[in-house]
Amino acid sequence: MMPGMKYYYSAVDGIVLHHSGIMETNFMEEITLYFTRGDDLAEVVLPHYCFTKVRGFSEDDLFELEEYARNNAPLIWELALEYRAADKNNN
């Protein structure tokens, strides 16, 4: 698992999605999504849906991954907020 890949979210058609916790960058909260398939990797930053790293995925794959990210972002944000609250309660 790569650094930042903190939380498992899903596995669909051989593509696994992990996500980071909520990070503050330039006074904005962001979550990085990590799509992996074997050695292939695509990192997407929410809420911008900006790919920051891509290796091995086709343009068609990236279109589908972005669509998946957009469709699942509300639940991923909700989970990340719950994880953050749990982490604060455990410290």
C-alpha positions in Angstrom: 0.0 0.0 0.0 1.3 3.4 -0.9 1.7 6.2 1.6 -1.6 8.0 2.1 -3.7 5.0 1.1 -5.3 4.9 4.5 -8.9 3.6 4.0 -10.2 0.8 1.8 -13.3 1.8 -0.1 -14.1 -0.7 -2.9 -13.0 -3.2 -5.5 -14.8 -3.3 -8.8 -13.7 -5.1 -12.0 -10.2 -5.6 -10.6 -9.7 -1.9 -9.7 -9.3 -1.2 -6.0 -10.0 2.2 -4.5 -8.4 3.4 -1.3 -8.6 7.0 0.0 -6.7 9.3 2.3 -8.1 11.0 5.3 -9.1 14.6 5.0 -6.1 16.8 4.5 -5.9 20.6 4.5 -4.0 22.1 1.6 -4.0 25.9 1.0 -6.9 26.3 3.5 -9.0 23.8 1.6 -10.0 20.3 2.7 -9.1 17.6 0.2 -9.2 13.8 -0.1 -6.9 11.8 -2.4 -8.4 8.8 -4.1 -6.0 5.9 -5.1 -7.3 3.7 -7.9 -5.0 0.6 -8.4 -5.1 -2.3 -10.8 -1.9 -4.4 -10.5 0.9 -1.9 -11.2 -1.5 0.7 -12.6 -2.2 3.7 -10.5 -4.5 6.8 -10.8 -4.6 9.4 -8.0 -7.5 11.8 -8.0 -7.9 14.8 -5.6 -11.4 15.7 -4.3 -13.1 18.1 -4.5 -11.4 19.1 -7.8 -11.5 15.7 -9.5 -8.0 16.4 -10.7 -5.7 13.5 -11.6 -2.3 14.1 -10.0 -0.6 10.8 -11.0 -1.5 8.3 -13.7 0.3 5.2 -14.7 -1.1 2.4 -16.9 -4.7 3.5 -17.2 -6.2 4.4 -20.7 -8.1 7.6 -21.4 -11.3 5.6 -21.4 -10.4 4.1 -18.0 -9.7 7.6 -16.6 -13.1 8.8 -17.8 -14.8 5.9 -16.0 -12.7 6.4 -12.9 -13.6 10.1 -12.7 -17.3 9.2 -13.2 -17.0 6.6 -10.3 -15.2 9.2 -8.1 -18.0 11.8 -8.8 -20.7 9.3 -8.1 -19.1 8.1 -4.8 -17.6 11.4 -3.5 -20.5 12.2 -1.1 -20.2 8.8 0.6 -16.3 9.0 0.7 -16.5 12.5 2.3 -19.0 11.2 4.8 -16.8 8.3 5.7 -13.7 10.5 5.9 -15.5 12.8 8.3 -16.4 9.8 10.5 -12.8 8.5 10.4 -11.5 12.0 11.4 -14.0 12.2 14.3 -13.1 8.7 15.5 -9.3 9.5 15.3 -9.9 12.7 17.4 -11.8 10.7 20.0 -9.0 8.1 20.2 -6.3 10.7 20.8 
